[in-house]
Amino acid sequence: MPHLKVTSFDTSTIDEKIAKSTIFTFRATSLTSNDEIIGVEHGGEEFLLQIKPTENDTLVKYDKVTRPLKVNLLKEALDIISKEFDLEILSSNIAISNTKAALSSEYFKKIEDFEDITYPKEKISVEVGFGSGRHLLYQAQKNPDTLFIGLEIHTPSAQQVLKQIELQGIDNIWVVNYDARLFLEMLPSNVCEQIFVHFPVPWDKKPHRRVISPSFLDESMRVLRKEGRLELRTDSDNYFWYSLETFFAVPKTEVEIRKNEALEVTSKYEARWIKQEKDIYDVYIKCREISEPKKLNVDFNFNTVKYQQGLENELVKKPQVFDGYFVHFERMYKIAEESLLIKCAFGSFDRPEHKYILLDKKGCRYFVSSPVKTTVNYEAHKKIMELIDNV
């Protein structure tokens, strides 16, 4: 990713240069190291750059939490900082590319997009962890009247499928680079025809990380239309029996089981197990009821929360675990005398949210955007307000 390696320089001059800058807004200094952060407003977006001095030079790089989707914005900001701060560049990789990044495709959707989105098809199906994308691409071509939402946390796999969408001229797939366990909360009730979960990671030693769980099943039954179904396909004996136990815990359910069923399309992964004559299980659970509309009134404002003198010394730095979520104030950066930037992880144990919180005497906000509107994030947010306000 874009970065500069520059000759070490006097960072105490940064404030003076920011006052005259065209895009840089503030300087924040770490309370536990010699790292610094620079606030940026450029190209209609806010993000951060990190300044990390080493023994022989200084690294100026992007900040992972606030990284904008358009990589060229980062490169432009790094070029501007090198000129406005008179930096002596030792090495860099900020050449501007005219190539369209795969994740800038119109078929790539961020989790935040689903807070207010219009679906182009009446029928919707979801595939969890599509891997190579063979099944997802096949289903989309076979069912042009259905929108297929493919969920994949492995970014290279998401990029590869986006390329195939463009190459094959497919217009009924959305790719989401996010965890399905949280994503389903963003969907309205009774909208899905099918939810495919093919060959999920078994997690035999960490069963709490499995996609299939009572909470995932509850959300699946909510978003599925009546008679719609969740389809699990697995080569794991343990996962098969675990899923049966989970599915049959539903008070009113209809479950179908098949073994070594041949599908019309086969992934490389599945083909390997078939060649080895390994058993493959299909478990289908059908939705039997119409669900009530989902109502989640989420407000991520901090209301009256403001910076209080000495706050940085009072907040607990270790992870704090609560019922179903956690809060961890990871790092703190001071901005002048009466402002604070907090790097915070919170929410789900398996797919935590990472955000910066910006506080001053006037108020408090998430920098640069609010968390995803899920129940667990909202519970964590309320606790964050309580922890900051009660110091």
Secondary structure by P-SEA (a helix, b strand, c coil): cbbbbbccccccaaaaaaaacccccbbbbbccccbbbbbbbcccccbbbbbbbcccbbbbbbbcccccccaaaaaaaaaaaaaaaccccccccccccccccccccccccccccccbbbbcccbbbbbcccccaaaaaaaaaacccbbbbbbbccaaaaaaaaaaaaaaccccbbbbcccccccccccccccccccccccccccccccccccccaaaaaaaaaaccccbbbbbbbccaaaaaaaaaaaaccccbbbbbbcccccccccaaaaaaaaabbbbbbbbbbbcccccccccccccccccccccccccccccccccccccccccccbbbbccccbbbbbcccccccbbbbbbbbbcccccccccccccccaaaaaaaaaaaaaaaac
